[in-house]
Amino acid sequence: MKLCDLIQEKNLSIYRLSKNSGIPYATLNDIVNDKARLEKCKAETVYRLAKELDLSMEDLLAPYISKRCDFELFKSNVCHSLKDLGDIDFIVETLEKDEIREYYNRQWYREAFYLLAMLDYISRINNVPACEEYEDIRCKKLQSIIYPKSILALSAVSKDESVKELAKKESIPEFMRFNIVENEVRNVL
């Protein structure tokens, strides 16, 4: 969770956090408003903030230094995780880690929606009731449709838009709900 969200969650003002931590208001205001990067601040600044917010320095910095991987790689990693864990353990681990909420809070919507779609799909085919914790996310979707790169390449090479339409029609419903075209989650090497 980014600093601005932490401040809201703890019901603090920038001014109060500045006073309590001993960090100048201007510095803190710049960090909260993305004019200064927390990960580039002095260790003392990060330490004081972490201490005041009752977090480790690592937890405070994590949202600022986590790198987002390519979406195709992310999808592949999720599919491999499903294959390695098996359906039920995948459901359990996904719910325990709460990565869906973490991605959503970071505004990594593609990742949040893909993982939630996978969770819902695997739950459905195993007759496991859907987790109600993500109802606020289930009512949202990406603004435009995301196709697998292989479908985009085939459509471009063949100069045939019907390739994309066919992929949409054959897409797993739980993924299409979020405007993600996904036809196969089990065929991974």
N, CA and C atoms as a LAMMPS dump frame, in Angstrom:
ITEM: TIMESTEP
0
ITEM: NUMBER OF ATOMS
567
ITEM: BOX BOUNDS ff ff ff
-5.0000000000000000e+02 5.0000000000000000e+02
-5.0000000000000000e+02 5.0000000000000000e+02
-5.0000000000000000e+02 5.0000000000000000e+02
ITEM: ATOMS id mol type element x y z
1 1 1 N 0.845 -1.165 0
2 1 2 C 0 0 0
3 1 3 C 0.901 1.241 0
4 2 1 N 0.604 2.176 -0.886
5 2 2 C 1.411 3.382 -0.987
6 2 3 C 1.169 4.305 0.206
7 3 1 N 2.086 5.24 0.382
8 3 2 C 2.061 6.126 1.538
9 3 3 C 0.745 6.893 1.653
10 4 1 N 0.232 7.406 0.552
11 4 2 C -1.03 8.157 0.617
12 4 3 C -2.16 7.275 1.136
13 5 1 N -2.179 6 0.741
14 5 2 C -3.203 5.075 1.22
15 5 3 C -3.01 4.741 2.699
16 6 1 N -1.747 4.589 3.107
17 6 2 C -1.457 4.31 4.515
18 6 3 C -1.906 5.454 5.413
19 7 1 N -1.665 6.666 4.95
20 7 2 C -2.068 7.848 5.725
21 7 3 C -3.586 7.861 5.899
22 8 1 N -4.304 7.586 4.814
23 8 2 C -5.767 7.541 4.899
24 8 3 C -6.229 6.415 5.81
25 9 1 N -5.63 5.232 5.643
26 9 2 C -6.029 4.079 6.44
27 9 3 C -5.833 4.322 7.936
28 10 1 N -4.751 5.026 8.283
29 10 2 C -4.448 5.286 9.689
30 10 3 C -5.097 6.571 10.183
31 11 1 N -5.898 7.183 9.298
32 11 2 C -6.637 8.392 9.645
33 11 3 C -5.7 9.515 10.112
34 12 1 N -4.615 9.68 9.388
35 12 2 C -3.633 10.731 9.683
36 12 3 C -3.711 11.819 8.62
37 13 1 N -3.145 12.952 8.932
38 13 2 C -2.936 13.987 7.921
39 13 3 C -1.436 14.01 7.616
40 14 1 N -1.085 14.587 6.505
41 14 2 C 0.331 14.731 6.172
42 14 3 C 1.019 15.564 7.25
43 15 1 N 0.322 16.584 7.7
44 15 2 C 0.875 17.456 8.743
45 15 3 C 1.183 16.656 10.018
46 16 1 N 0.219 15.839 10.472
47 16 2 C 0.4 15.065 11.709
48 16 3 C 1.537 14.062 11.548
49 17 1 N 1.61 13.397 10.394
50 17 2 C 2.688 12.444 10.147
51 17 3 C 4.037 13.153 10.113
52 18 1 N 4.042 14.337 9.564
53 18 2 C 5.265 15.139 9.53
54 18 3 C 5.724 15.469 10.95
55 19 1 N 4.807 15.94 11.754
56 19 2 C 5.135 16.299 13.149
57 19 3 C 5.617 15.08 13.933
58 20 1 N 4.884 13.978 13.823
59 20 2 C 5.21 12.777 14.606
60 20 3 C 6.516 12.117 14.177
61 21 1 N 6.826 12.189 12.895
62 21 2 C 8.017 11.507 12.382
63 21 3 C 9.251 12.404 12.349
64 22 1 N 9.039 13.725 12.394
65 22 2 C 10.156 14.652 12.306
66 22 3 C 10.633 14.889 10.879
67 23 1 N 9.843 14.462 9.922
68 23 2 C 10.168 14.678 8.505
69 23 3 C 9.508 15.979 8.066
70 24 1 N 10.253 16.854 7.394
71 24 2 C 9.66 18.131 6.969
72 24 3 C 8.378 17.928 6.16
73 25 1 N 7.408 18.789 6.42
74 25 2 C 6.112 18.703 5.747
75 25 3 C 6.286 18.726 4.227
76 26 1 N 7.122 19.602 3.718
77 26 2 C 7.31 19.735 2.271
78 26 3 C 7.819 18.425 1.665
79 27 1 N 8.747 17.784 2.356
80 27 2 C 9.288 16.505 1.875
81 27 3 C 8.193 15.455 1.832
82 28 1 N 7.467 15.361 2.913
83 28 2 C 6.401 14.369 3.009
84 28 3 C 5.302 14.635 1.98
85 29 1 N 4.934 15.866 1.816
86 29 2 C 3.921 16.245 0.838
87 29 3 C 4.364 15.86 -0.576
88 30 1 N 5.637 16.092 -0.888
89 30 2 C 6.161 15.71 -2.211
90 30 3 C 6.118 14.195 -2.415
91 31 1 N 6.418 13.426 -1.381
92 31 2 C 6.375 11.96 -1.487
93 31 3 C 4.935 11.496 -1.703
94 32 1 N 4.025 12.009 -0.906
95 32 2 C 2.622 11.602 -0.996
96 32 3 C 2.037 11.96 -2.357
97 33 1 N 2.438 13.081 -2.915
98 33 2 C 1.896 13.543 -4.198
99 33 3 C 2.758 13.143 -5.395
100 34 1 N 3.634 12.166 -5.197
101 34 2 C 4.481 11.599 -6.261
102 34 3 C 5.386 12.629 -6.94
103 35 1 N 5.764 13.656 -6.203
104 35 2 C 6.738 14.621 -6.725
105 35 3 C 8.142 14.22 -6.305
106 36 1 N 8.241 13.371 -5.301
107 36 2 C 9.516 12.802 -4.849
108 36 3 C 9.279 11.304 -4.684
109 37 1 N 10.321 10.537 -4.922
110 37 2 C 10.192 9.082 -4.861
111 37 3 C 10.698 8.562 -3.523
112 38 1 N 9.837 7.855 -2.819
113 38 2 C 10.188 7.332 -1.504
114 38 3 C 11.408 6.436 -1.573
115 39 1 N 11.506 5.624 -2.609
116 39 2 C 12.637 4.7 -2.735
117 39 3 C 13.97 5.416 -2.959
118 40 1 N 13.919 6.706 -3.283
119 40 2 C 15.143 7.497 -3.48
120 40 3 C 15.479 8.34 -2.242
121 41 1 N 14.617 8.31 -1.242
122 41 2 C 14.849 9.088 -0.016
123 41 3 C 15.966 8.473 0.814
124 42 1 N 16.498 9.281 1.709
125 42 2 C 17.518 8.783 2.632
126 42 3 C 16.924 7.693 3.504
127 43 1 N 17.781 6.774 3.926
128 43 2 C 17.347 5.678 4.792
129 43 3 C 16.699 6.212 6.063
130 44 1 N 17.208 7.312 6.582
131 44 2 C 16.657 7.884 7.807
132 44 3 C 15.194 8.301 7.611
133 45 1 N 14.887 8.876 6.452
134 45 2 C 13.515 9.288 6.152
135 45 3 C 12.599 8.068 6.096
136 46 1 N 13.042 7.034 5.386
137 46 2 C 12.25 5.809 5.282
138 46 3 C 12.078 5.178 6.657
139 47 1 N 13.149 5.163 7.441
140 47 2 C 13.101 4.579 8.782
141 47 3 C 12.084 5.315 9.657
142 48 1 N 12.142 6.639 9.642
143 48 2 C 11.223 7.42 10.487
144 48 3 C 9.764 7.204 10.091
145 49 1 N 9.521 7.17 8.784
146 49 2 C 8.156 6.929 8.317
147 49 3 C 7.679 5.532 8.714
148 50 1 N 8.527 4.544 8.475
149 50 2 C 8.169 3.165 8.795
150 50 3 C 7.874 3.021 10.279
151 51 1 N 8.726 3.624 11.09
152 51 2 C 8.54 3.537 12.543
153 51 3 C 7.227 4.185 12.956
154 52 1 N 6.947 5.343 12.43
155 52 2 C 5.721 6.064 12.79
156 52 3 C 4.469 5.331 12.307
157 53 1 N 4.582 4.643 11.165
158 53 2 C 3.435 3.926 10.616
159 53 3 C 3.37 2.479 11.093
160 54 1 N 4.307 2.104 11.967
161 54 2 C 4.362 0.762 12.546
162 54 3 C 4.508 -0.311 11.46
163 55 1 N 5.457 -0.056 10.559
164 55 2 C 5.763 -0.984 9.466
165 55 3 C 7.263 -1.223 9.434
166 56 1 N 7.663 -2.288 8.778
167 56 2 C 9.088 -2.459 8.516
168 56 3 C 9.439 -1.552 7.331
169 57 1 N 10.694 -1.232 7.194
170 57 2 C 11.123 -0.413 6.066
171 57 3 C 10.817 -1.135 4.751
172 58 1 N 10.992 -2.461 4.747
173 58 2 C 10.733 -3.255 3.547
174 58 3 C 9.26 -3.166 3.14
175 59 1 N 8.359 -3.269 4.132
176 59 2 C 6.931 -3.198 3.826
177 59 3 C 6.537 -1.812 3.319
178 60 1 N 7.156 -0.799 3.86
179 60 2 C 6.865 0.564 3.412
180 60 3 C 7.334 0.779 1.974
181 61 1 N 8.499 0.241 1.644
182 61 2 C 9.079 0.447 0.311
183 61 3 C 8.523 -0.486 -0.759
184 62 1 N 7.98 -1.629 -0.365
185 62 2 C 7.567 -2.658 -1.324
186 62 3 C 6.709 -2.131 -2.486
187 63 1 N 5.672 -1.323 -2.245
188 63 2 C 4.867 -0.863 -3.385
189 63 3 C 5.627 0.055 -4.347
190 64 1 N 6.714 0.615 -3.884
191 64 2 C 7.471 1.552 -4.713
192 64 3 C 8.561 0.865 -5.529
193 65 1 N 8.968 -0.313 -5.109
194 65 2 C 10.074 -0.96 -5.813
195 65 3 C 9.663 -2.254 -6.512
196 66 1 N 8.415 -2.672 -6.332
197 66 2 C 7.942 -3.855 -7.037
198 66 3 C 7.852 -3.537 -8.52
199 67 1 N 8.422 -4.406 -9.313
200 67 2 C 8.398 -4.21 -10.757
201 67 3 C 7.319 -5.084 -11.37
202 68 1 N 6.648 -4.526 -12.31
203 68 2 C 5.57 -5.224 -12.996
204 68 3 C 6.163 -5.97 -14.184
205 69 1 N 5.896 -7.261 -14.267
206 69 2 C 6.422 -8.038 -15.39
207 69 3 C 5.464 -7.94 -16.572
208 70 1 N 5.917 -8.393 -17.707
209 70 2 C 5.104 -8.458 -18.91
210 70 3 C 3.841 -9.269 -18.617
211 71 1 N 2.699 -8.842 -19.132
212 71 2 C 1.433 -9.5 -18.823
213 71 3 C 1.402 -10.948 -19.318
214 72 1 N 1.982 -11.206 -20.48
215 72 2 C 2.033 -12.593 -20.983
216 72 3 C 2.828 -13.484 -20.03
217 73 1 N 3.911 -12.954 -19.49
218 73 2 C 4.708 -13.707 -18.52
219 73 3 C 3.903 -13.929 -17.242
220 74 1 N 3.182 -12.903 -16.801
221 74 2 C 2.33 -13.037 -15.618
222 74 3 C 1.313 -14.155 -15.822
223 75 1 N 0.618 -14.145 -16.965
224 75 2 C -0.381 -15.174 -17.248
225 75 3 C 0.262 -16.558 -17.241
226 76 1 N 1.417 -16.669 -17.849
227 76 2 C 2.128 -17.954 -17.88
228 76 3 C 2.469 -18.418 -16.465
229 77 1 N 2.93 -17.501 -15.628
230 77 2 C 3.275 -17.851 -14.246
231 77 3 C 2.053 -18.332 -13.471
232 78 1 N 0.909 -17.694 -13.683
233 78 2 C -0.323 -18.112 -13.011
234 78 3 C -0.729 -19.511 -13.48
235 79 1 N -0.65 -19.745 -14.777
236 79 2 C -1.015 -21.067 -15.315
237 79 3 C -0.071 -22.152 -14.811
238 80 1 N 1.212 -21.846 -14.728
239 80 2 C 2.177 -22.812 -14.188
240 80 3 C 1.915 -23.076 -12.71
241 81 1 N 1.555 -22.05 -11.985
242 81 2 C 1.23 -22.21 -10.574
243 81 3 C 0.025 -23.134 -10.421
244 82 1 N -0.985 -22.944 -11.252
245 82 2 C -2.164 -23.813 -11.232
246 82 3 C -1.765 -25.255 -11.506
247 83 1 N -0.935 -25.449 -12.505
248 83 2 C -0.491 -26.809 -12.857
249 83 3 C 0.307 -27.443 -11.715
250 84 1 N 1.21 -26.677 -11.118
251 84 2 C 2.072 -27.205 -10.055
252 84 3 C 1.3 -27.5 -8.771
253 85 1 N 0.366 -26.622 -8.417
254 85 2 C -0.348 -26.758 -7.149
255 85 3 C -1.552 -27.693 -7.224
256 86 1 N -2.179 -27.727 -8.379
257 86 2 C -3.464 -28.412 -8.478
258 86 3 C -4.575 -27.43 -8.162
259 87 1 N -5.783 -27.767 -8.575
260 87 2 C -6.898 -26.826 -8.492
261 87 3 C -7.193 -26.337 -7.072
262 88 1 N -7.4 -27.252 -6.159
263 88 2 C -7.828 -26.863 -4.814
264 88 3 C -6.733 -26.094 -4.085
265 89 1 N -5.486 -26.57 -4.166
266 89 2 C -4.388 -25.845 -3.515
267 89 3 C -4.177 -24.471 -4.147
268 90 1 N -4.419 -24.364 -5.456
269 90 2 C -4.322 -23.06 -6.123
270 90 3 C -5.362 -22.104 -5.535
271 91 1 N -6.585 -22.584 -5.371
272 91 2 C -7.644 -21.749 -4.802
273 91 3 C -7.252 -21.294 -3.398
274 92 1 N -6.822 -22.245 -2.578
275 92 2 C -6.461 -21.936 -1.192
276 92 3 C -5.318 -20.931 -1.141
277 93 1 N -4.258 -21.181 -1.912
278 93 2 C -3.098 -20.284 -1.879
279 93 3 C -3.45 -18.889 -2.39
280 94 1 N -4.235 -18.822 -3.436
281 94 2 C -4.633 -17.522 -3.99
282 94 3 C -5.417 -16.713 -2.961
283 95 1 N -6.317 -17.377 -2.256
284 95 2 C -7.102 -16.678 -1.243
285 95 3 C -6.244 -16.283 -0.041
286 96 1 N -5.325 -17.151 0.357
287 96 2 C -4.465 -16.841 1.504
288 96 3 C -3.516 -15.69 1.221
289 97 1 N -2.96 -15.647 0.021
290 97 2 C -1.999 -14.59 -0.319
291 97 3 C -2.685 -13.241 -0.546
292 98 1 N -3.945 -13.263 -0.945
293 98 2 C -4.723 -12.053 -1.212
294 98 3 C -4.043 -11.147 -2.24
295 99 1 N -3.389 -11.773 -3.213
296 99 2 C -2.714 -11 -4.268
297 99 3 C -3.704 -10.245 -5.142
298 100 1 N -4.904 -10.753 -5.266
299 100 2 C -5.906 -10.065 -6.085
300 100 3 C -6.121 -8.657 -5.543
301 101 1 N -6.325 -8.549 -4.257
302 101 2 C -6.537 -7.241 -3.633
303 101 3 C -5.271 -6.384 -3.729
304 102 1 N -4.119 -7.023 -3.518
305 102 2 C -2.853 -6.296 -3.6
306 102 3 C -2.651 -5.706 -4.993
307 103 1 N -2.873 -6.508 -6.028
308 103 2 C -2.743 -5.997 -7.403
309 103 3 C -3.762 -4.896 -7.667
310 104 1 N -4.968 -5.101 -7.212
311 104 2 C -6.009 -4.11 -7.449
312 104 3 C -5.663 -2.789 -6.768
313 105 1 N -5.19 -2.855 -5.539
314 105 2 C -4.815 -1.635 -4.814
315 105 3 C -3.638 -0.922 -5.469
316 106 1 N -2.765 -1.665 -6.107
317 106 2 C -1.646 -1.053 -6.838
318 106 3 C -2.09 -0.488 -8.179
319 107 1 N -3.322 -0.733 -8.533
320 107 2 C -3.901 -0.361 -9.82
321 107 3 C -3.303 -1.182 -10.952
322 108 1 N -2.907 -2.402 -10.64
323 108 2 C -2.457 -3.369 -11.64
324 108 3 C -3.691 -4.195 -12.007
325 109 1 N -4.601 -3.553 -12.72
326 109 2 C -5.915 -4.135 -12.965
327 109 3 C -5.855 -5.398 -13.817
328 110 1 N -5.003 -5.442 -14.829
329 110 2 C -4.908 -6.653 -15.665
330 110 3 C -4.592 -7.864 -14.804
331 111 1 N -3.607 -7.709 -13.917
332 111 2 C -3.188 -8.82 -13.071
333 111 3 C -4.279 -9.204 -12.075
334 112 1 N -4.909 -8.208 -11.467
335 112 2 C -5.978 -8.476 -10.497
336 112 3 C -7.143 -9.2 -11.167
337 113 1 N -7.56 -8.71 -12.326
338 113 2 C -8.692 -9.318 -13.021
339 113 3 C -8.351 -10.719 -13.521
340 114 1 N -7.143 -10.899 -14.035
341 114 2 C -6.751 -12.219 -14.546
342 114 3 C -6.746 -13.242 -13.411
343 115 1 N -6.151 -12.887 -12.296
344 115 2 C -6.073 -13.809 -11.171
345 115 3 C -7.462 -14.091 -10.592
346 116 1 N -8.317 -13.08 -10.525
347 116 2 C -9.683 -13.285 -10.042
348 116 3 C -10.469 -14.157 -11.023
349 117 1 N -10.295 -13.927 -12.31
350 117 2 C -10.963 -14.759 -13.316
351 117 3 C -10.515 -16.214 -13.184
352 118 1 N -9.222 -16.41 -12.981
353 118 2 C -8.709 -17.767 -12.815
354 118 3 C -9.305 -18.404 -11.564
355 119 1 N -9.329 -17.673 -10.482
356 119 2 C -9.903 -18.17 -9.234
357 119 3 C -11.373 -18.562 -9.437
358 120 1 N -12.141 -17.696 -10.076
359 120 2 C -13.557 -17.972 -10.302
360 120 3 C -13.757 -19.162 -11.244
361 121 1 N -12.945 -19.248 -12.287
362 121 2 C -13.051 -20.352 -13.243
363 121 3 C -12.732 -21.687 -12.57
364 122 1 N -11.632 -21.741 -11.854
365 122 2 C -11.226 -22.981 -11.19
366 122 3 C -12.248 -23.35 -10.105
367 123 1 N -12.778 -22.357 -9.423
368 123 2 C -13.826 -22.622 -8.429
369 123 3 C -15.054 -23.229 -9.103
370 124 1 N -15.462 -22.646 -10.218
371 124 2 C -16.669 -23.133 -10.913
372 124 3 C -16.503 -24.576 -11.373
373 125 1 N -15.387 -24.886 -12.019
374 125 2 C -15.252 -26.245 -12.566
375 125 3 C -15.037 -27.297 -11.475
376 126 1 N -14.711 -26.837 -10.259
377 126 2 C -14.558 -27.761 -9.131
378 126 3 C -15.735 -27.686 -8.16
379 127 1 N -16.8 -26.996 -8.579
380 127 2 C -17.997 -26.848 -7.736
381 127 3 C -17.676 -26.284 -6.352
382 128 1 N -16.768 -25.325 -6.325
383 128 2 C -16.419 -24.633 -5.089
384 128 3 C -17.108 -23.269 -5.131
385 129 1 N -17.852 -22.893 -4.095
386 129 2 C -18.513 -21.579 -4.104
387 129 3 C -17.495 -20.446 -4.285
388 130 1 N -17.871 -19.454 -5.06
389 130 2 C -16.993 -18.305 -5.298
390 130 3 C -16.794 -17.519 -4.008
391 131 1 N -15.582 -17.083 -3.802
392 131 2 C -15.26 -16.253 -2.636
393 131 3 C -15.966 -14.906 -2.79
394 132 1 N -16.683 -14.502 -1.763
395 132 2 C -17.449 -13.258 -1.831
396 132 3 C -16.618 -12.018 -1.532
397 133 1 N -15.375 -12.206 -1.135
398 133 2 C -14.537 -11.083 -0.736
399 133 3 C -14.248 -10.095 -1.871
400 134 1 N -14.357 -10.548 -3.107
401 134 2 C -13.961 -9.706 -4.238
402 134 3 C -15.149 -9.186 -5.049
403 135 1 N -16.315 -9.126 -4.452
404 135 2 C -17.505 -8.671 -5.18
405 135 3 C -17.324 -7.243 -5.714
406 136 1 N -16.613 -6.4 -4.983
407 136 2 C -16.391 -5.028 -5.437
408 136 3 C -15.523 -4.974 -6.69
409 137 1 N -14.679 -5.975 -6.884
410 137 2 C -13.82 -6.025 -8.064
411 137 3 C -14.55 -6.7 -9.221
412 138 1 N -15.378 -7.681 -8.918
413 138 2 C -16.08 -8.436 -9.966
414 138 3 C -17 -7.55 -10.81
415 139 1 N -17.413 -6.429 -10.296
416 139 2 C -18.33 -5.571 -11.052
417 139 3 C -17.584 -4.595 -11.969
418 140 1 N -16.268 -4.724 -12.048
419 140 2 C -15.467 -3.839 -12.895
420 140 3 C -14.833 -4.654 -14.022
421 141 1 N -14.289 -3.957 -15.019
422 141 2 C -13.574 -4.637 -16.094
423 141 3 C -12.633 -3.663 -16.781
424 142 1 N -11.74 -4.205 -17.571
425 142 2 C -10.802 -3.384 -18.326
426 142 3 C -11.558 -2.597 -19.387
427 143 1 N -11.059 -1.431 -19.732
428 143 2 C -11.746 -0.586 -20.707
429 143 3 C -11.731 -1.182 -22.11
430 144 1 N -10.626 -1.847 -22.453
431 144 2 C -10.555 -2.463 -23.776
432 144 3 C -10.147 -3.926 -23.639
433 145 1 N -10.484 -4.686 -24.631
434 145 2 C -10.237 -6.13 -24.615
435 145 3 C -8.749 -6.412 -24.794
436 146 1 N -8.263 -7.355 -23.976
437 146 2 C -6.872 -7.804 -24.094
438 146 3 C -6.88 -9.191 -24.721
439 147 1 N -6.178 -9.305 -25.841
440 147 2 C -6.032 -10.578 -26.539
441 147 3 C -4.648 -11.148 -26.251
442 148 1 N -4.521 -12.471 -26.276
443 148 2 C -3.177 -13.048 -26.182
444 148 3 C -2.344 -12.582 -27.384
445 149 1 N -1.059 -12.436 -27.179
446 149 2 C -0.185 -11.976 -28.268
447 149 3 C -0.246 -12.916 -29.462
448 150 1 N -0.435 -14.193 -29.206
449 150 2 C -0.506 -15.159 -30.307
450 150 3 C -1.717 -14.878 -31.198
451 151 1 N -2.836 -14.5 -30.619
452 151 2 C -4.041 -14.174 -31.4
453 151 3 C -3.824 -12.886 -32.185
454 152 1 N -3.206 -11.897 -31.554
455 152 2 C -2.922 -10.632 -32.252
456 152 3 C -1.976 -10.868 -33.425
457 153 1 N -0.968 -11.7 -33.218
458 153 2 C -0.006 -11.993 -34.289
459 153 3 C -0.689 -12.729 -35.447
460 154 1 N -1.498 -13.736 -35.126
461 154 2 C -2.203 -14.496 -36.163
462 154 3 C -3.147 -13.594 -36.952
463 155 1 N -3.834 -12.72 -36.257
464 155 2 C -4.745 -11.787 -36.914
465 155 3 C -3.988 -10.835 -37.833
466 156 1 N -2.835 -10.363 -37.363
467 156 2 C -2.034 -9.426 -38.174
468 156 3 C -1.439 -10.115 -39.396
469 157 1 N -0.891 -11.298 -39.21
470 157 2 C -0.257 -12.022 -40.315
471 157 3 C -1.289 -12.431 -41.363
472 158 1 N -2.437 -12.906 -40.905
473 158 2 C -3.475 -13.363 -41.838
474 158 3 C -4.331 -12.206 -42.356
475 159 1 N -4.153 -11.031 -41.742
476 159 2 C -4.97 -9.858 -42.094
477 159 3 C -6.463 -10.191 -42.013
478 160 1 N -6.788 -10.903 -40.92
479 160 2 C -8.149 -11.388 -40.739
480 160 3 C -8.607 -11.086 -39.313
481 161 1 N -9.485 -10.113 -39.176
482 161 2 C -10.002 -9.721 -37.863
483 161 3 C -10.906 -10.79 -37.254
484 162 1 N -11.417 -11.697 -38.084
485 162 2 C -12.317 -12.724 -37.56
486 162 3 C -11.587 -13.667 -36.599
487 163 1 N -10.253 -13.703 -36.679
488 163 2 C -9.46 -14.514 -35.745
489 163 3 C -9.704 -14.024 -34.313
490 164 1 N -9.723 -12.717 -34.156
491 164 2 C -9.95 -12.141 -32.827
492 164 3 C -11.388 -12.381 -32.374
493 165 1 N -12.335 -12.266 -33.296
494 165 2 C -13.739 -12.495 -32.941
495 165 3 C -13.969 -13.946 -32.522
496 166 1 N -13.354 -14.885 -33.208
497 166 2 C -13.474 -16.291 -32.859
498 166 3 C -12.869 -16.555 -31.48
499 167 1 N -11.71 -15.957 -31.22
500 167 2 C -11.062 -16.117 -29.915
501 167 3 C -11.962 -15.572 -28.803
502 168 1 N -12.621 -14.449 -29.067
503 168 2 C -13.554 -13.884 -28.086
504 168 3 C -14.708 -14.839 -27.808
505 169 1 N -15.266 -15.412 -28.858
506 169 2 C -16.399 -16.328 -28.698
507 169 3 C -16.008 -17.579 -27.921
508 170 1 N -14.771 -18.03 -28.094
509 170 2 C -14.308 -19.264 -27.445
510 170 3 C -13.662 -19.006 -26.086
511 171 1 N -13.622 -17.763 -25.678
512 171 2 C -12.972 -17.404 -24.419
513 171 3 C -13.747 -17.933 -23.218
514 172 1 N -13.023 -18.238 -22.168
515 172 2 C -13.619 -18.689 -20.914
516 172 3 C -14.419 -17.515 -20.338
517 173 1 N -15.696 -17.739 -19.99
518 173 2 C -16.57 -16.626 -19.553
519 173 3 C -16.021 -15.813 -18.38
520 174 1 N -15.386 -16.478 -17.421
521 174 2 C -14.864 -15.76 -16.257
522 174 3 C -13.799 -14.738 -16.654
523 175 1 N -13.068 -15.006 -17.716
524 175 2 C -12.057 -14.072 -18.193
525 175 3 C -12.703 -12.97 -19.04
526 176 1 N -13.651 -13.355 -19.888
527 176 2 C -14.319 -12.357 -20.739
528 176 3 C -15.059 -11.324 -19.902
529 177 1 N -15.51 -11.712 -18.718
530 177 2 C -16.193 -10.77 -17.833
531 177 3 C -15.341 -9.526 -17.609
532 178 1 N -14.014 -9.721 -17.614
533 178 2 C -13.087 -8.603 -17.364
534 178 3 C -12.449 -8.078 -18.642
535 179 1 N -12.958 -8.505 -19.814
536 179 2 C -12.406 -8.123 -21.119
537 179 3 C -11.021 -8.72 -21.368
538 180 1 N -10.824 -9.928 -20.871
539 180 2 C -9.58 -10.657 -21.123
540 180 3 C -9.939 -11.91 -21.916
541 181 1 N -9.34 -12.042 -23.085
542 181 2 C -9.566 -13.224 -23.906
543 181 3 C -8.59 -14.299 -23.448
544 182 1 N -9.149 -15.405 -22.97
545 182 2 C -8.334 -16.535 -22.509
546 182 3 C -9.088 -17.814 -22.834
547 183 1 N -8.444 -18.675 -23.607
548 183 2 C -9.094 -19.908 -24.033
549 183 3 C -8.517 -21.145 -23.378
550 184 1 N -7.297 -21.07 -22.936
551 184 2 C -6.616 -22.262 -22.44
552 184 3 C -5.714 -21.904 -21.264
553 185 1 N -5.968 -22.527 -20.122
554 185 2 C -5.136 -22.253 -18.942
555 185 3 C -4.385 -23.502 -18.482
556 186 1 N -4.697 -24.626 -19.087
557 186 2 C -4.097 -25.884 -18.639
558 186 3 C -2.971 -26.379 -19.538
559 187 1 N -2.894 -25.93 -20.747
560 187 2 C -1.912 -26.443 -21.702
561 187 3 C -0.599 -25.67 -21.616
562 188 1 N 0.109 -25.875 -20.491
563 188 2 C 1.391 -25.197 -20.3
564 188 3 C 2.502 -26.237 -20.196
565 189 1 N 3.646 -25.86 -20.717
566 189 2 C 4.793 -26.786 -20.683
567 189 3 C 5.745 -26.428 -19.574
